[in-house]
Amino acid sequence: MNRPYVRYLMTVSIDQKVTGRFLEHAAAYTEEYYRMHRQYRHDGAQAFLCGRATMQSSFAGNGAPDVSAHAKEIWNREDYKAGDYAFYAISMDTHGSVAWKTNTIFDDDPGYDNCHIIEILSEDVTDTYIGYLRERNISYIFAGKDRIDIHMALEKLYALFGIEDLLLEGGGIIGGAFEEAGMIDELAFVVSPLIEGENGRDVFAGMYKEDAVSFWKTVELRPFEGGYVWRAVRNG
């Protein structure tokens, strides 16, 4: 397999939502999620991946990147590796808009602290944003013309950075895109015993393939504090 093994790690409601008010009442389940993330990292996971909105709100802070210093720069669409690191934070940022301050995430949670940033971009990203990343020595790869090709992105992460074990922690849209591409190998859901209803986003949002049925084999079902952890691997 010339791509990472991908685990989709999420906290979900019992009606399979990943956003909504149920998260306001799910502190114990959120902590179990973070504990699992730390354990996976300890056991050999080499990176976690989220979408633009999650990276911006959780790690980069608000605001747009100030690219004014790079207005006259022209950059080739060539992948850039800033170095070899123990753990990576991978941002799917199609058009280049996350306002990173440095090339490393610093976080109180040891599971996310000291992660080197990799941006996954499409080729229609601006030259000014590429210059912005290079100024901060942030790694980046190109995977598609105007949208992200998930297969290409995973193959490059494997080939350029040696990432063999990846935690997918984006929202439901990214989860749906990865599942539609057949690129999820394992599900690791921390299930909260709450129902969100129509307001929440589905764990596999946006899937539209007519034959999008996949089969999974349960490998762990573990209760804790009223909720449970469900882990499954792709079956066929």
DOGU-82726 format. One line per 10 residues: number of its first residue (from 1); for each residue x, y, z of N, C-alpha, C. Coordinates in steps of 0.2 Angstrom, whole numbers, plus 2048, in hexadecimal, padded with zeros to 3 digits. Layout:
NUM = X:Y:Z:X:Y:Z:X:Y:Z ~ ...
//
This chain:
1 = 804:7FA:800:800:800:800:804:806:800 ~ 804:80A:7FB:808:810:7FA:805:816:7FD ~ 801:816:802:7FE:81B:805:7FD:81A:80D ~ 7FC:81F:811:7FB:81D:818:7F5:819:81A ~ 7F5:815:81F:7EF:812:822:7EB:818:825 ~ 7E5:818:824:7E1:81E:826:7DC:81C:82B ~ 7DC:81F:831:7D7:81E:836:7D3:824:837 ~ 7CC:823:836:7C8:829:837:7C5:829:83E ~ 7C8:82E:842:7C7:82E:849:7C3:834:84A ~ 7BD:833:84D:7B8:838:84E:7B4:837:855
11 = 7B1:83D:857:7AC:83C:85C:7A5:83D:859 ~ 7A0:839:85A:79A:839:856:794:838:85B ~ 78F:83B:859:788:839:85D:786:832:85B ~ 781:830:85F:77E:829:85D:77B:829:856 ~ 779:82F:854:776:830:84D:77B:832:848 ~ 782:831:84A:787:831:845:788:839:842 ~ 788:83D:847:789:844:845:790:846:848 ~ 794:84B:845:79A:84D:848:79A:854:84A ~ 795:858:848:795:85F:84B:78E:860:84E ~ 78D:865:852:787:866:855:787:867:85C
21 = 782:868:860:781:86A:867:783:864:86B ~ 783:85E:868:784:858:86D:78B:859:86F ~ 790:85C:86C:797:85D:86E:797:861:874 ~ 793:865:875:793:869:87B:792:865:882 ~ 78F:85F:881:78D:85B:886:791:854:886 ~ 797:854:883:79B:84E:881:7A2:84F:884 ~ 7A3:852:889:7AA:853:88C:7AD:84D:88D ~ 7AA:848:890:7AD:841:892:7AF:83E:88B ~ 7AB:83E:886:7AC:83B:880:7B2:83E:87C ~ 7B2:845:87C:7B7:849:879:7BE:847:87C
31 = 7BE:846:883:7C4:845:886:7C7:83E:884 ~ 7C2:839:883:7C4:832:880:7C7:833:879 ~ 7C4:837:875:7C6:838:86F:7CE:83B:86F ~ 7CF:83F:873:7D6:842:874:7DB:83D:876 ~ 7D8:838:87B:7DC:833:87E:7DE:82E:878 ~ 7D9:82C:874:7DA:828:86F:7DF:82B:86A ~ 7DF:831:868:7E4:835:864:7EB:834:867 ~ 7EB:835:86D:7F2:835:870:7F5:82E:870 ~ 7F0:829:871:7F2:822:871:7F5:820:86A ~ 7F1:822:865:7F3:820:85E:7F9:823:85C
41 = 7FA:82A:85E:801:82D:85D:807:829:860 ~ 805:827:867:80A:823:86A:80C:81D:867 ~ 807:819:864:807:813:861:80A:813:85A ~ 80B:819:857:80F:819:851:80B:81D:84B ~ 805:820:84D:803:825:848:807:82B:846 ~ 808:82D:840:80D:832:83E:80A:838:83D ~ 803:839:83C:800:83F:83A:7F9:83F:83B ~ 7F6:845:83C:7EF:846:83C:7ED:84B:837 ~ 7E7:84A:834:7E5:84E:82E:7DE:851:830 ~ 7DD:858:82E:7D7:85B:82F:7D6:860:829
51 = 7D0:862:829:7CE:867:823:7D0:86E:825 ~ 7CF:873:821:7D1:87A:821:7CE:87D:827 ~ 7C7:87C:828:7C4:87F:82D:7C6:87D:834 ~ 7C7:876:835:7C9:874:83B:7D0:876:83D ~ 7D4:876:839:7DB:878:83A:7DB:880:83C ~ 7D7:884:838:7D7:88B:83A:7D4:88C:840 ~ 7CF:889:842:7CC:88B:848:7CF:888:84E ~ 7D2:882:84E:7D5:87E:853:7DC:880:854 ~ 7E0:881:84F:7E7:882:850:7EA:888:84D ~ 7E8:88B:848:7EB:891:845:7E8:898:847
61 = 7E3:898:84A:7E0:89E:84C:7DC:8A1:847 ~ 7D8:8A7:848:7D4:8AA:844:7D8:8AF:83F ~ 7D4:8B1:83A:7D7:8B6:835:7DA:8B2:82F ~ 7DB:8B7:82A:7DE:8B4:824:7E6:8B5:823 ~ 7E9:8B1:820:7F0:8B2:81F:7F2:8B8:81C ~ 7F7:8BC:81F:7FA:8C2:81C:7FF:8C0:816 ~ 7FD:8C0:810:801:8BE:80B:804:8C4:807 ~ 804:8CA:80A:805:8D0:806:80D:8D0:804 ~ 811:8CD:809:818:8CD:807:81A:8C9:801 ~ 816:8C5:7FF:818:8C0:7F9:814:8C2:7F3
71 = 812:8C8:7F2:80E:8CA:7EC:811:8C9:7E6 ~ 818:8CA:7E5:81B:8CA:7DF:81F:8C3:7DE ~ 81D:8BE:7E2:821:8B8:7E2:81D:8B3:7DD ~ 821:8AF:7D9:81E:8AA:7D5:821:8A3:7D7 ~ 81D:89E:7D8:820:898:7DB:81D:892:7D6 ~ 822:88D:7D5:820:887:7D1:81B:883:7D6 ~ 817:87F:7D3:813:87A:7D7:816:874:7D8 ~ 81B:875:7DC:820:86F:7DE:81F:86E:7E6 ~ 81E:867:7E8:81E:866:7EF:824:868:7F3 ~ 823:86A:7F9:828:86C:7FD:828:869:804
81 = 82E:865:806:82F:862:80C:834:866:810 ~ 831:868:816:836:86D:81A:83A:869:81E ~ 839:862:81F:83E:85E:823:83A:858:825 ~ 83D:853:829:83B:84D:82C:839:84F:833 ~ 833:84D:835:830:84E:83C:82D:848:83E ~ 82C:847:845:829:841:848:821:841:847 ~ 81E:847:847:817:847:846:814:84D:842 ~ 80F:84C:83E:80D:851:839:806:853:83A ~ 804:859:839:7FD:85C:839:7FC:85E:832 ~ 7F7:85A:82F:7F6:85B:828:7F0:85F:827
91 = 7F0:864:823:7EA:868:822:7E8:868:81A ~ 7E2:866:819:7DF:866:812:7DC:86D:811 ~ 7E0:871:80D:7DF:878:80C:7DF:879:805 ~ 7DA:877:801:7DA:877:7FA:7DD:87E:7F7 ~ 7DA:883:7F9:7DC:88A:7F6:7E1:88E:7FA ~ 7E3:88B:800:7E8:88F:804:7E5:895:808 ~ 7E3:893:80E:7E0:899:811:7E1:899:819 ~ 7E4:893:81B:7E6:893:823:7EB:897:824 ~ 7EA:89B:82A:7EF:8A0:82C:7F4:89E:831 ~ 7F8:899:82F:7FD:896:833:802:89C:835
101 = 804:89C:83C:809:8A0:83E:810:89D:83E ~ 811:897:83F:817:893:83F:816:88D:83B ~ 81B:889:83B:81B:882:837:819:87C:83C ~ 818:87E:842:817:879:848:811:87B:84C ~ 80D:876:84D:807:877:852:809:876:859 ~ 808:87B:85D:809:87B:864:803:87A:868 ~ 802:875:86C:7FB:874:86F:7FC:871:876 ~ 7F7:873:87A:7F8:870:881:7F7:868:881 ~ 7F3:866:87D:7F3:85E:87C:7F9:85B:879 ~ 7FC:857:87C:802:854:87A:801:850:873
111 = 7FB:84E:872:7F9:84A:86C:7FA:84F:866 ~ 7F9:855:867:7F9:85A:861:7FF:85E:861 ~ 803:85F:867:808:863:868:80E:861:863 ~ 812:866:861:818:865:85D:817:861:857 ~ 812:863:853:811:85F:84D:813:864:847 ~ 817:862:842:819:865:83C:813:866:837 ~ 812:86B:835:80C:86C:830:80E:86B:829 ~ 809:867:826:809:866:81F:803:868:81C ~ 803:86D:817:7FD:86F:813:7FC:86B:80D ~ 7F6:869:80C:7F4:865:806:7F0:86B:801
121 = 7F3:86C:7FC:7F0:872:7F8:7EE:86F:7F1 ~ 7EA:873:7ED:7E9:872:7E6:7ED:877:7E2 ~ 7EE:875:7DC:7F3:879:7D8:7F0:880:7D7 ~ 7EA:882:7D8:7E8:889:7D7:7E8:88D:7DD ~ 7EC:88B:7E2:7EE:88F:7E7:7F2:895:7E5 ~ 7F2:89B:7E8:7F5:8A1:7E6:7FD:8A0:7E7 ~ 801:8A3:7E3:808:8A4:7E5:809:8A7:7EB ~ 805:8AC:7ED:806:8B0:7F3:806:8AB:7F9 ~ 801:8A6:7F9:800:8A2:7FF:806:89D:7FF ~ 809:89B:7F9:80E:896:7F9:814:89A:7FC
131 = 815:8A0:7FB:81B:8A4:7FE:81A:8A5:805 ~ 813:8A5:807:812:8A6:80E:814:8A0:812 ~ 813:89A:80F:815:893:812:81C:893:812 ~ 820:895:80D:827:894:80D:82A:898:812 ~ 827:89E:813:82A:8A3:818:82A:8A0:81E ~ 825:89B:820:825:898:826:827:891:826 ~ 82A:88F:821:82D:888:820:828:883:822 ~ 822:884:81F:81D:87F:820:81D:87A:819 ~ 81D:874:81B:81D:86F:815:816:86F:811 ~ 816:86E:80B:810:86E:807:810:869:801
141 = 80B:866:7FF:80A:862:7F9:805:864:7F5 ~ 805:863:7EE:7FF:864:7EA:7FC:85E:7E8 ~ 7F6:85E:7E8:7F2:858:7E6:7EB:859:7E3 ~ 7EC:85B:7DC:7E6:85D:7D8:7E7:864:7D5 ~ 7E3:865:7D0:7E3:86C:7CD:7DF:871:7D1 ~ 7D9:86F:7D2:7D5:874:7D6:7D1:871:7DB ~ 7D2:86B:7DD:7CF:867:7E2:7D4:862:7E5 ~ 7D3:860:7EB:7D8:85B:7ED:7D6:854:7EB ~ 7DB:851:7E8:7DB:84A:7E6:7DE:846:7EC ~ 7D9:842:7EF:7DB:83F:7F6:7E0:839:7F4
151 = 7DF:836:7EF:7E4:830:7EE:7EB:833:7ED ~ 7EC:838:7E9:7F2:83C:7E7:7F5:83E:7EE ~ 7F1:842:7F2:7F3:844:7F8:7F6:83F:7FD ~ 7F3:83A:7FE:7F5:834:802:7FC:831:7FF ~ 7FC:830:7F9:802:82D:7F6:808:832:7F7 ~ 807:838:7F6:80D:83D:7F8:80F:83D:7FF ~ 80A:83D:803:80B:83D:80B:810:837:80C ~ 80E:831:809:812:82B:80A:819:82B:807 ~ 819:82E:801:820:82E:7FD:824:833:800 ~ 822:839:801:826:83F:803:828:83F:80B
161 = 823:83D:80F:824:83E:816:824:837:81A ~ 823:832:816:823:82B:819:81E:82A:81E ~ 818:82D:81D:812:82C:821:80F:826:820 ~ 80F:821:824:80B:81B:823:805:81A:827 ~ 804:81E:82C:7FF:81D:831:7FC:824:832 ~ 7F6:825:830:7F3:82C:830:7EC:82C:834 ~ 7EB:831:838:7E4:832:83C:7E0:837:838 ~ 7DB:835:835:7D6:83A:832:7D2:83D:837 ~ 7D2:843:838:7CE:847:83E:7CA:84D:83B ~ 7C9:84D:835:7C6:853:832:7BE:852:833
171 = 7BA:856:831:7B3:856:832:7B0:851:82D ~ 7A9:851:82D:7A5:84D:829:7A6:84D:821 ~ 7A8:853:81F:7A9:854:818:7AF:850:816 ~ 7B4:851:819:7BB:84E:818:7BA:846:819 ~ 7B6:844:81E:7B5:83D:81F:7B1:83A:819 ~ 7AC:83E:817:7A8:83B:811:7AD:83B:80B ~ 7B1:840:80A:7B5:840:804:7BA:83A:804 ~ 7BD:839:80A:7C2:833:80B:7BE:82C:80A ~ 7B8:82C:80D:7B5:825:80C:7B2:824:805 ~ 7B0:82A:801:7AE:829:7FA:7B4:827:7F6
181 = 7BA:829:7F8:7C0:827:7F4:7C3:820:7F6 ~ 7BF:81D:7FB:7C1:817:7FE:7C8:817:802 ~ 7CA:81C:805:7D0:81D:808:7D0:81D:810 ~ 7CB:81B:812:7CA:819:81A:7CB:812:81B ~ 7D0:810:81F:7D1:809:821:7CE:807:827 ~ 7CD:80C:82C:7CB:80A:833:7C6:810:835 ~ 7C1:80E:839:7BD:813:83C:7BE:813:843 ~ 7BF:818:847:7C0:818:84E:7BC:81E:851 ~ 7B5:81C:853:7B0:821:855:7AF:821:85C ~ 7B0:827:85F:7AE:827:866:7A6:82A:866
191 = 7A2:825:868:79B:826:867:798:829:86E ~ 795:82F:86D:791:832:873:78A:830:873 ~ 787:82F:878:780:82C:879:77B:832:878 ~ 77C:836:873:778:83C:872:776:83C:86B ~ 770:83F:86A:76D:840:863:76D:847:861 ~ 770:848:85B:771:84F:859:76B:851:854 ~ 769:84D:850:763:84E:84C:766:852:845 ~ 761:856:842:763:858:83B:768:85E:83B ~ 769:861:841:76E:867:841:775:865:840 ~ 777:85F:842:77E:85D:842:780:85A:83B
201 = 787:85A:839:789:858:833:78B:850:834 ~ 789:84D:82F:78A:845:82F:791:844:82F ~ 793:83E:831:79A:83C:832:79D:83A:82B ~ 799:839:826:79B:838:81F:797:83D:81B ~ 798:843:81C:794:848:818:796:849:811 ~ 791:84A:80C:793:84C:805:794:846:801 ~ 793:840:803:794:83A:7FF:78F:83A:7FA ~ 790:838:7F3:78B:838:7EE:78C:832:7E9 ~ 790:82E:7EA:791:828:7E6:78B:824:7E7 ~ 788:821:7E1:782:81D:7E2:784:816:7E5
211 = 78A:814:7E4:78C:80D:7E7:791:80E:7ED ~ 78F:813:7F1:793:815:7F7:792:811:7FD ~ 791:80A:7FC:790:806:802:797:802:803 ~ 799:803:80A:79F:7FF:80B:79E:7FB:812 ~ 7A2:7F6:813:7A0:7F1:818:7A6:7F1:81D ~ 7A5:7F1:823:7A9:7F2:829:7A9:7EC:82E ~ 7AF:7EA:831:7AF:7E5:836:7B1:7E8:83C ~ 7AC:7E7:841:7AE:7EA:848:7B4:7E6:84B ~ 7B9:7EA:84E:7BE:7E7:851:7BF:7E9:858 ~ 7BB:7EE:85A:7BA:7F0:861:7B4:7F4:863
221 = 7B1:7F2:868:7AB:7F5:86B:7AB:7F6:872 ~ 7AD:7FC:874:7AF:7FD:87B:7AB:802:87F ~ 7A7:801:884:7A3:806:887:7A8:80A:88C ~ 7A6:810:88D:7A9:814:892:7A4:81A:894 ~ 7A3:81B:89A:79F:821:89D:799:822:899 ~ 795:81D:897:78F:81E:894:78F:81E:88C ~ 795:81F:88A:796:81F:882:79A:819:881 ~ 79D:819:87B:7A0:813:879:7A5:815:873 ~ 7AA:811:872:7AF:811:86D:7AD:80C:868 ~ 7AD:80D:861:7AC:808:85C:7B1:809:857
231 = 7B5:803:856:7BA:803:851:7B8:7FE:84C ~ 7BA:7FF:846:7B8:7FA:841:7BD:7FB:83B ~ 7BE:7F6:837:7C3:7F6:832:7BF:7F4:82B ~ 7C1:7F6:826:7BE:7F5:820:7BE:7EE:81E ~ 7B8:7EB:81C:7B7:7E4:81B:7B5:7E3:814 ~ 7BB:7E2:810:7BA:7E1:809:7BA:7E7:805
//
